[in-house]
Amino acid sequence: MALCQRWRRLRLPGLQTCRLHTAAVPAPPQWLAERLGLFEELWTAQVKKLASVAQKEHRTIKISLPGGQRVDAVAWSTTPYQLAQQISSTLADTAVAAQVNGELYDLERPLETDSDLRFLTFSSAEGKAVFWHSSTHVLGAAAEQLLGAVLCRGPSTECGFYHDFFLGKERTVRGSELPALERICQELTAAAQPFRRLEASQDQLRQLFKDNPFKLRLIEEKVTGPTAIVYGCGMLVDLCRGPHLRHTGQIGGLKLLTAEYTRRGFSEPPDSDRLSSSLSDHATSHPADTLALKPMNCPAHCLMFAHRPRSWRELPLRLADFGALHRAEASGSLGGLTRLRCFQQDDAHIFCAPDQLETEIQGCLDFLRSVYTVLGFSFRLALSTRPSSFLGEPCLWDQAEQVLQRALEEFGEPWELNPGDGAFYGPKASVSLLQIDVHLRDALGRPHQCGTIQLDFQLPLRFDLQYKGQAGAPERPVVIHRAVLGSVERMLGVLAESCGGKWPLWLSPFQVVVIPVGTEQEEYAREAQRRLQAAGLVCDLDADSGLTLSRRVRRAQLAHYNFQFVVGQKEQSKRTVNIRTRDNCQLGERDLTEAVQRLLELQNTRVPNAERVF
């Protein structure tokens, strides 16, 4: 599970659930209701206490806003959200959190003193972190309610989030539980449940989390003061310093459309349930729960383009879809992750005017290179021209081939020509395509076709797709079929083969293990572990006193931990760590703070050989 969670750091869509059936949602566990009851009691007491403070300390405070504006507010009463509403309704709707005198604040948390106030939106790194971390609470709430999960870590990443939780020995999430899990998430976001910030004492924390061993250990290790912050959201109660969104309605669902797709102008199709009524006049003739297995996204995207009149101003229209696809592959052709009957594809279709083709093709090639560079892949390009039995006008195909060749030449990467090898899709070869194929090789030298760029003049004709041109006359768009990874499962398999089990630091589920030489250094080793985990790094502790130091180091190397931090008496006294790599390269003694900072730099820059360049 940890590996799949790290896979989301690729700035690519995470593996999403299949919405083919609905499962019943059981009643929540008894301990969940008891914990919520205690939280409500503590929350009511805190509300009364804050109301009393606001009445006793009623005074005017000065708030400095961006741009030099200063406004008056009331201590313990006025919130950042109220001030955002005074500035503009747009800011109030788009703000996700506030920064008050440099400290991150919930928008509904009252201001206490004169303050320098800034608003955070999703466009900032801090705003994204607040948004994604709030989303983890929605997922955690669903896991607790449906599965009785014991929640562990749930941090945000650069482009999303993940949540670790424990279900019991040898218990995993079953595929049949995924639809219900997703539905609970959707219900929680639709209900716009508020995120409520509670300050609790250590005794109250132990009562709230008496059924969660992980949280109890966290309280003992990290809560050094008399109180700590707890957040409630729906039935969820979690130990967290915040801040969060005002309510779950701001999340709007858990579809992980990544920043990279958004930056490149792609939009995700709306929910199929909402769209079905507008796609066809025949929709009402079918039962509402009619389901089908989808082999590809092309026809659906064409219907989405055609469901209302389009203008040349809307082009290029880029649609990205990461849903599950199903194909009746022969059993003999199935193999591991590389060929499945149910898989996900980072599928996209670009509807554009003919004069936009070259620019869009270049953008697709740049997208391919940017992703493959991060993954450490070299690739080979091949241009397959029209087959002998192509459909359409020869002059149109000639023009399209020239466009693709120019784009490849300007791209600057080596490519080869496959004359007459264009693809056929559909019965009796009814649709023919020009395409650029992208081939990778795994660690065994086996070739895999992953990404592809296909130029299609026939689907717009078959679906009678039109848009109003600049002259006012109807014109027909061109469709570019585009996938970067191809099958997400296949790409994960190829990546696993290529790494040979030695994942790069930024993607590794086993980044660091701290190994104390003796029991006297165990406390300092735990401190080092906490420092690494607080920085967002995956770190374990091997304090097994039954094994020698060399056996524990060897065990860490066999488990492919990227780094081992060994701490003995000298390291404890100097606040340092002695660093080894999984290849048994001894990097020597380093300051703990500097070592953590260096690991973050290597992770954030996604270097493929962090052990060598540390």
N, C-alpha and C positions, 0 to 999 in steps of 0.2 A: 504493500500500500504506500509506503514511503516513496518508492520510486515513481509511482503514478502521480503522487503529489508534487514531486520535484519536476515532473514532466510539464506541469503548468507554467514553469518559469521560462518556457521557450518563447513567450509572447505569442503563443498559439492557443487555439481553443482547447479547453480540457475535454476529457472524455465525458460525453454527456449521456443522459439517460434516454432510454427508448420508451416512447409514450404509446405503447401498443395495447395496454390493458390497464385496468384500474384495480388496485388492491385495497382491501378494507383496512382502515386505520384503527388499531386497537385502542382501548382506554389507556391513558398514561399510567405509569407505575405509581404506587401509593406514595413512595418517598418523594416523588416529584410534587405531588399536591401538598405534602407536609412542608417541604422546603418553601414553596410559594406562599403558604400561609404564614410562615415565620417572616418571610421577606415583607409581606404586606403589613404585618404588625410593626416591623422596624421602619418601614417607609412612612406609615401614618405618624409615628412618633417623630420622625425627622421633619416631616411637613409642618407639624405643630411647632417644633423647636425653631425652624427657620422663620415661621410667621411671627413668633415672639421676638426673635432677633431683629427682624425687619421693622417691627413696631417700635422697639426700644432704640434702634440706631437709625431711625429715619433721618436721612440727610441727603443733600444734593452733592453729587460728584461730577467731575469733569471727564469727558471721554474724548480723546483725540482720534479722529478718523483718518483714513487715507486721503491725501490731498491737502492736509493741513486743517481740515474742518474740525471744530470743537463743538460738542453738544453737551447738554445737561442730562443727567440720569439720576435715578434714585437708588441709593445703596441697598443691597439685599433684595431689590425688587425688579429693576430694569434688567432685561436679558439682551444678549447680543442679537437674538432673532428679532426682538422688538425694534432695535435700532436699525437692523437691516431692512425691515418693513418701512421705516421712515425714509430711508434713502431711496429704495425702489423695490417694487414687487418682484422684479426679475432677480435682483440680488437675493432677496429673501427666499426665492424658490430654488436658486442654484447654489447657495452657500451650503457647505456640508459641516463646517465647524468654524470656530473663531480662534484667533491668537490674541491673548490678553496679556500685555506686558511680557511677551515672549513665551507665554505658557499656553498650551493647547487647551481649549475650552469647549464644552458642549454649548450649542446655541441657546439652549433653554436654561443654562446655569446662570443665576443672577450675578451681576457684577457687584463687587464689594468696596472697591476704592477707586480713586482717580486712575484711569487706565489709558494705555495706548492700544487701540483695538484695530485688528485686521481680520478680514474674512477670507476663509479658504474655500475654494471651489475645486471641482474634480480636475481642473486643468493643472493644478499644482501637485507635486509629489506628495506633500503632506495630505492634501485633500483626497487623493487616490487612496492613500493608506487608510484614512478614516472610512472611506466608502467601502473598501474591500474588507476591512476588519469588522465593520458592522454586518457585512454579509456573512461572515463566519458565524456570528451569533445566531443568525437565522438557520443556517445549516445545523449548528449545534442544538438548537431548540428542537428541530425536527428529529435529529438522531436520538435525543433523550426521550422524546414523546413516543416515537415509533419503536425504537430498538432497545430502550432502556440503557443507552450507552453511557459509559463513564467518560466524560469529556477530559481531554488532555490539552495539548497546544492547539491554538487556532489562529496563527498569524496571517497577516496580509503579505503578498509578494508584490513585485513590481507591476504585475499585470493581472492580479487576481488574488486568490486566497486558497487555503486548504485547511482541513481540520483533522487532527489526530484524535481518535477515541478508541476505547477498549470495550469489547463486547463479551469477553470471556475467553477461556482457553479454547483455541482452535475454532473460534466462531468468527465468521466474516459476514459482510453484507451480501445477501442473496439477490440475484437479479430480479426476483419477483417482488422484492421490497422497494426497489428503486422508484416505481411510479408513485407509490404512497409517500415515500420520502420527498419526492419533488412536489407532490400536491400539498403537503403540509407547509413546505417552504412558500409556495404560491399563496396559500391561505393566510400565512403570517404577514407576507408583504401586502396583500390586498387589505388586510385588517388595519394597516398603518399603526401597529403597536408601538407605543413610545419607548425609547430607551431611558430608563430611570436610574439616576446616579445616587447610590446610597453609601454613606460613610459608616462602616461597622467596626466594632471593637474586635480584638482577637478572639475573645470568648464567643462573640456572635458569629464570627467567621467559622469557627470550629463547629458550631451548631448548624450553620447553613450547609456546610460541606461535609457533614459527618459520614455521608454515604459515598464520598469520592476520595479515595486514598491519594490520588495524584494531587488534588487541591490541598488536602491536609498537609502533604509533604511540602508543597509550594508555600503554604502559610508559615510553616516552621522555618523554611530556608530563606524566604524573601521578605516577609513582613517583619521589619525591625522596629517599627514604631507602634504606638498604642492602637492605631486604626489603619484601615486600608479601604480601598474603593471597590464596591461591588455594583454591578449593573443588572437590572432586571428588564426583561423583554418578553412579553407573553408569559409563558410558564418557565422560561429560562431565567436562571440566576447564576451569574458567573463572576469570578474574581478577575477584575480588569481595571486598569487605570484610565482607560478612555483616551480621548473623547469618542463619541459616536454620532451618528445621524440623529436628527430629532425623532424620527420614527421609521419603521420598516417600509412604509409606503414610498419613501425616497429611493429605495433600492429598485422597486419596480419589477422584480423577478431576478432569477439567478442565471440568466443567460450570459455566458462569459465571452462577449464580443470584445476582443482584445484591443489594446491601444494601437497596435500596429495596423489592424484592419481599419480602425476608425481614422487613423492618420492618413491612410491611403484612399479614403473616400468610399469605403464599402459600408453598406447598411445591411442589417439582418432582416429577412422577411418577417412580417408580423405573424402573430400566433395563428395557426391554421384554423382554429375554431372560429376566430373573428373574421377570417378572410373567406371562409367557405361560402358564406351567404352572398358575397358580392362577386364571386368568380363565375358563377353559372346560374342561369335561370332554372336549371334542373336540380339544383342543390336540395330543394324542398321535397323532391320526389324520393329521396333516399333517407333511411333512418339516420338520426343524429349520431348514432354510435357505430355507423359503418366504418370499418377500418380496412386498410390495404397495406401491403408491403411495397415499399418504394424502391425500385432498382436504381434510379438516378433522379437528379434534381432538375434537369433541363426543362421538361414539359411544365413543371410547376412554376418555374421562374418565368417562362414565356407567358403563362396565364396571368401571373402577377403583373407583368409589363402591360398586358392587354386589358386588364380589368377596368381601366379608365383611359380617356384620351390623353395622349402624351404630346409634349412640345419639344422642339429642338433645344430649348433652354435647359431641359432636364438631362440632356445627354452630356457625357456618358453616365448611364445608370448602372451602378455596380451593386450586385446582390451577392452576399456570401451566406453559405448554408453549411452547418456542421452536423446535421441530423443523421440518424442511422439509416443505412441503405442495406437492402437484402437482395442477394442473387443466388440462384439455384446452382451453385458450383458442384461439379461432379466430385464425389467423395474422394476419388483418387488424386484430385488436384489440390485438395486442402493441405495446408502445411503450416503448423505453428501460428505465428502472427502474420505471416506473409500472404496467406490467402485464406479468407474466411467467408462464410455465408452471410454473416451480419458484420458490418464494419462501418466506420465513419470516415468521411472524406472532407478535407477542407476545400469544399467545392465552391466555386464562384462563377458568375456569368456577368459579363460586361456588355451592355447594349449601347452601341455607339453609332455615330454617323461614319460613312466611309472615309471622310477626310480626317477622322480622329483615330483611325486604326493604328498608324505607326506610333503615335505617342502612347497609346494604351498598351501596345505590344512591348514597347520599351519599358513601361512601368511594370508590366508583368515579369519581364526578365530581371529587372532590378530587384523586385520582390523575391524572386527565386534566389538570387545571389546573396541577398542580405540574410536570408534564413539559413541557407546552406553554409555560409561563412561562419555563423554562430555555432552550427552543429559540427563544424570541422570537416565537411565533406567537399571533395572535388567532384566535378560532374562533367558529363559529356552531352553535348547538344546535337540533335539531328533534326533536319527539316525534311518532312515527308510531303512531297508534292501531290497533286491531284491524281487519282487513279484513272485508268483508261475508261471506266464506265461512270465518270462523274456526271452530276446533274448541274444544269445551269449553263450560262453563257461562257464560252471559252475566254472572251476578253476580260470578263470579271475575274476568272480564276488567274489569268495572267497577271492582272493588276495586283491581286492579293498575294501571289507568290513573290512579286517584286517587293511589296511592302514588308513581308516577313524576312526576305533576304537582306534588305536594307537595315532592318532592325537588328538582325543578328550581326551584321558587319559593324554597326555602330556600337553594339554591346561589347565587342572586343574579346570575347571568349572563343576558343576553337569550336567549330561545328562542321558537320558533314551533311551531304545531300543524299537523301533516299528517294530517287525519282519514282513516282507512281505508287508510293507506299502510304498514301493518305488513308485515313480510317473510314470504315463503314459502320453505321449504326442503324438498327431498326430492321424490320422484316424486308427480305429481298433487297438488301443493300440500298435502302430508300434514302439514306442521308449520307453524303460524303463530305469529308472535312480535310482542310489543310491543317497540319499540326507540327509543333515543335516538341519533340520528346526529350525528356531529361533522364539520363541514366546514371545511377550510382553503383558502386561496388562495395560489398561488405568485406569483412576481414578475411574471408575465405576466397575472395575474388569473384564471388557470384554476382552477376549483374541484376539490378532491380530498376524497373521503370517506375519512377515515383511521380515527380511533377510533370505537368503537361500544359501546353498552350495550344488551343485549337481554334481555328477560324471557320465560322459557319455562316453560309449564306442561305441555307435551305430551311432551317427551322423558322426564321422570320417569315419565309414564304409559306410554309406549311401551316403556321399559326396565324397567318395574315397580320403580322405585327406592323404597325404604322405609327408615325409621329408627324406632326405638322411641321414642315420645314420653314426656313426663314422667309421663303416666298409665299407661304400660306398654303402650298399644295402638300398632299400627303406623300411621305417618303418612307422607305423601308430601312430599318436599322440592320446592322451587322452584329452578330453575337460572337463574343470571345468566350470559350469555355476555358477555365483556368483553375489548376490545382497546384499548390506548392509542395505539400507533403504527399499528395495522393491519399492513399489509405493511411490514416493516423496509426493504425495498428501495425501495418507493414513498416512504416518509417521507424516506429519504436523498436521493432525487431531488428531492422538493419542497424540502427544505432547501437543496440545492445551487442550485436555481433562485432561491430566496428570497435567498440570500446573494450571488448574482451573481458568484461566485468570490471574494468578499471575506469569508472565514470569520472569525468572531469569535475573539479571541485564545485563549480556552480550548479551542477546537476546531480551531484552525488547524494545518496541517502545516508552515507556514512562519511561525514566530513572530518571530524576530529574525535579522538578518544583521549581522555586525560588519565594517566597511569601514575598513581603515587608509589614511590619506592617502598615505603613502609606505612604502618598504621598511623605513625606520628604526622605524616604529611597528608592524610586523607582529608582533613578539614580544609587545608589550602587547595587541594585538588578539587574539592567541591566548589570552592570559591571561583577557581579558574573555569570550571564547567558553567557556573552561573553567568560569569562574564561573557562567555562565548554564546550561550543561549540567549542572553539579553540582547546581544548584537544580531540575533536572527540566524545564527549558525547552528547546524545540527551537531550536537556534542554529547558523547556518552562518557561514563566513568567506569573504569575497570579497577576496582579496589579489592579484587579477589585475593585475600591473604593466603589462600590455599595453594596458589601458584607462585613460582618465582617470577622476578621481574622479566627475565629473558623469555619465559613462556608466555607471559601476558603481552609482551611486545610482539612476539611471533604470532600470537592469536590475532592481534589487531592487524598485522600485515596480511594474514590469510583472509581476513574479513574485508580487506581492501579499504580500510580507513585511509583517507588521503594523508592525514597527519596524525602522529602520536605526540602528545605533550607529556613528557616524563618529568615528574617533580620529586626531588629529593630534599634533603636537609638544606643544601646550599641554595637550591632554587627557592625554597620556602623563605629563607632569611633574606634573599635579595629580590623577592617578588618577580621571579623570572620563570621560564619554562625551558626545558631541553627538548628540541624538536627533532623528530625523525619522520621520514616519509614511508609510504607503503612499500617502496622499493629498497628499504633499509639504508637510505642515504641519511647520514647524520648532519643536520644543519646547525647544530650547536645551541648554545644558550642565548635566549632572546628575552627582552622585557615583555611581560605579559600584555600590557596595554598596547605596545607596539605590534606584538604578534597578532592580537585580535584585529587591530586596524589594518594590518597587511592582508590578512585573510579576507576581510571585507572588500578591500580594493581588488583582490584577485577574483573574488566571486562576482562583484558588480561589473567588472570588465570582461567576464566570461573567458578568461584565458584557458586554452586547452591543456597547458602543462604547468599548472600552479606549483607542483612539487619541484620543478626544476628552476623556476624563476623566483621562488619565494625569497 
